Amino acid sequence: MSKRGIEGTVLGTLFMPYFSGLGNLIFVGVLLKQNGPPEEIAINAWTNNITNLCLLLALPALLWGLRLTAESKTKKARQASKLHQLSLSLTLLAMIFFCGIVWLLAQDGTLDRFDGFALVGLFLFWQCFQVFEILKENTRNASSWHTAIAFDLMLISVGSLVTLLAVDGIVRGILESENSWIGPSQLGLLTGWLMVLPNAVLAFYYAAKKRADIVYSSQIGDGHICIPLAIGVFAIFKDIPVSSLFLQGLILLAIAAATHFVCTTLFKGLPKWIAVALLAAYGYSLYWQIAV
């Protein structure tokens, strides 16, 4: 798709989050269908997001480095790099904003149908903004996308069907399990780890190819699919009880997003010493979640 006219930040922000976050959206439908515990949808979304921000951005930064500066010194390359940084900064601010909105709506201990509609509407507005920005940029540059992209989307649709069947079977197996470590009480945590695997492939592949813009935008954009979209869609059909653990987790997510915002703005990338700190925070957050 990138060879057919879709610029890197657009690919990472508008397309890849749906591809890699598809499992989370399917998880919503499967959990509703199988009448699973609603509180696990919040744990699934939180696990997915904290893994994206603190693990799947930190590890590539340590292995290959994540630098947003232009490889070429031409004026056009520097300008494109600056635009990528601005787009990424806006996406990070949106994540902080989304976490704050969910935190406020959940103060009464439940995310109900009206909260769900508000979250989905907020996400759709964000996506409309992204689409119009892309159309504006394409008009300014007199560029367009190749029609063969329709074939790519068809392949994604086939993969979606396979994902649906896989997630349905996995969730059913966990709900029917009597094992204390692989049972209904761990559904959100286990599925959150499982569904982050596509994001890991994207992060490591593009980090090795020195495309930090795609690494960043794909991981952060995937977080938008979980929070607020997946949580909002589920809340429309069934109330989600919210624990104090999840509320504290939202604050941690906002802090992690703010850390990345500062790094991309001031350092034009993720310094290795901050990557180590993020890994430590991730390890502590998992211990904190499992222990509690």
N, C-alpha and C positions, 0 to 999 in steps of 0.2 A: 504493500500500500504506500510505503514511503517513496517507492520508485515511480508511483503513478500520480504524483502531485500533492501528496498529503505531507505537509511540513511536520518536523519532529515533535514540536510541542503540541500541535493539534492532534497528531496521532496518539500521543501519550495522554492528553487531557480529555479528548472527546470520544475516542474510539476504544483504546485499550482498557479503560476502566470497565466498560461494559463487557468486554471479552473476558478479562480476568475476574471481574466481579460477578459474572453470570451465576456461578455456583451459589453465591450468597442470596441472590434473588430467587433462584430455584429452591434454596433451603427454606425461604419464607413460605412458598407454595406447598412444599412437602410437609413442613411442620403444621401448617393449617389443615392440610388434608388428613394427616395422621393424628391430629389433636394432641400434638406434643406440648411440653411445658412452655408457655409463652415467655417466661423470664430468660430462657436460653437464647432467644433471638438477640437480646441485648448483649449477652456474654459473647455470642458469636461475632457480632459486629465489633465489639470492643477488642476481642482477641485479634481479629483480622487487622484492625487499624493500628494497634500498638506494635504488632509484628512488622507491618509495613514501615512505620516511622522509625522504630528503634532497632530492628534487626536487618531488614532487607535494604535499608539505605546505609546502615553502618558497616555491614560486612563488605559490600562492594567498594566502599570508600577505603577500607583497610587493605583490600586486595589489589585494586586497580586505581583507586583514587576517583573522586567525583569532582571534576572541575568544569565550571560553566563558561569559562573564558573561550574565546574563539581560537581555533587552531591556526587559522590564517590571519595575517595582519592586514588584509585588505579592508577598506572602509565598509564594503557590503557585508563581509563576514562579522566585523565588529558590531555593526548595526543589528544584524540578525541575532547575534549573541545577546545583545542588550534587550531586544524584544523578548527573547526567551526568558531572560531573568525577570523581566517585569510581569510576564504572564505567569510564571511560576510563583512569584511573590503574591500575586492576586489569588492564585489557587490556594496557597497556604493560609492567607487571611480568611478565605472562605471556609476552610476547614476549622479554623479557630472559631469563627462565627457560628458554624453549624453545631459544634460541640457546646458552645454557650447557649444556643437556643434550646437544644435537647435538655441540657442541664436545668434551664429555667422551667420548661414545660413539665419536667419530671419532679418538681419540688413537692407536689402533692402525693408522691409515691406511686403514681400510675400514669402511663401514657395511653390515653383513650382515643376514640375514633376522631374526635375533633383535633386532638394533637396530631394524629396521623395525617389528616388532610392538610394541616398547616405545614408539616414537614415535607410531604410530597409536593405541595404547591411551591414551597421554598426551593426545593431541588429543581423543579421544572423551570422556575424563573431563572435559576442559575444556568441551566442548560440552554435556555433561549438566549441568554446573554452571550454565552460561548458561541452559539451558532451564528448570531448576528455579527460578532466580532470576526469570525472566519469569513463570512460573506463579504464583509467590508474590506478585509485584507485582500481577498481574491479579486474584488472589483478594483482596488487600488493598483494591484500588480497585474491586472488583466490575465489572471491565471484561472485554471479550472481543473477539476479532477477527471481522471481517465474513466471511461465508461466500464472498463474491466473491473473496477472496484465492486460492481454488482456481483461478479463471480466470487470475489473474496467474501462478501457478505453471505452468499449462499453456502459457502464452505463453513462459515461460522455457524449458520443455522443448523447444518448437519451435526456439527460438534455440540450444539446446544441440546439436541435430542439425546445424544449419548450422555451428556452431563446430567440431564434430567433423570435418566434411568439409573445412573450410578448413584447420584445423591439420594434418590428415593430408596434404593436398596441399603445404602449405608445408614441412613437415619432409621429405617425400620430395624436394622440389625442392632443398633445402639439402644433403641427404645425397648427392644425385647430382651436385651442382655441383662443378666443378673450379677455381672461382675461389677464390683464397687468402683473399679478404675475405668472400665469401659461400659458405662451404663447411662441411664437417663440424666443423672445428676451431673455428668460430665459432657453432655451433648454439645453445649455451646462451645466449650473449650476445645474439644476434639475436632468438631467441624470447622471451627475457626482456624485451627492449624492446617487442616486438610485443604481448605479452600484458599489458603494463601500460597499454595504451591505454584499455581500459574504465575503469580506475582514474582515468586522467587526466580522462575525461569526468565522472565522479562528483565528483572534487575541484574542478574549475573550475565546474561547474554549481552545486553546493551552496555553494561559497565565495561565488559571486556572489549567491546567495539568502540569505547571512548565516546559514548553518546549519553553523557550525564543528563542532558535535557530530557531524554525519553525515560531514563531511569527515575528521575525525580517526578516528572508529571504523571507517569503511569502509577506509581505507588500512592501518590497523594490523591490522584483522581479516583483510584479504587476505593480510597477511604470515603469519598463522597457517596459512592454506591451503597456502602454499609450505613453510614451516618450522613445524611438523614433518610435516604430512599428506602433501604430495606426495613429499617425500624418503622418508618412512616407507613409503608404499605401494610405491614403486619398489624400495626395498631388500628388501622381502619377496620379490620375484620375482627380483631380480638384485643382486649386490653392487655397491656404489658405491665406487670408489677415491676417496680424499679427499686433495687436495693441501694443502701448507702455505699456499698462497694462499687457499684456502677457509677454513681454520682462522683465519687472520688476518682474513678477511672477516667471520666470525661475531663476532669481538671488536669489529670496527668497527660491525656492526649493533647489538650490545648497547649500545655507547657512544651511538649515535644514538638508540636507544629510551630510554636513560637521560636523554639531553638533553631529549627531548620530555616525559618524566615530570617533570623538574624545572620545565620551562616551564609545563606545564599545572597543576602544583601551586602554584608560587609566583607565576607571572605570569598565570594563568588564560587562557593563549593562547600564541601563538608570536610573540615580539618580532621586528621586522624585522631587527635587527642579527644575531640568532641565525639567522634564515632565510638571510641572506647567507653566514654561516659554513657552514651546511649545504650550500648550493649549491657553495661552494668545496670542501668535503669530497667532494661527489659528483663534481665534475670531477676531483679528484685520484684518487679511487678508480677511475674509469674509465681514466684515464691509466695508473695502476698496474697494472690488470688487463690492458689491451691491450699495454702495453710488456713485461710479463712473459710 
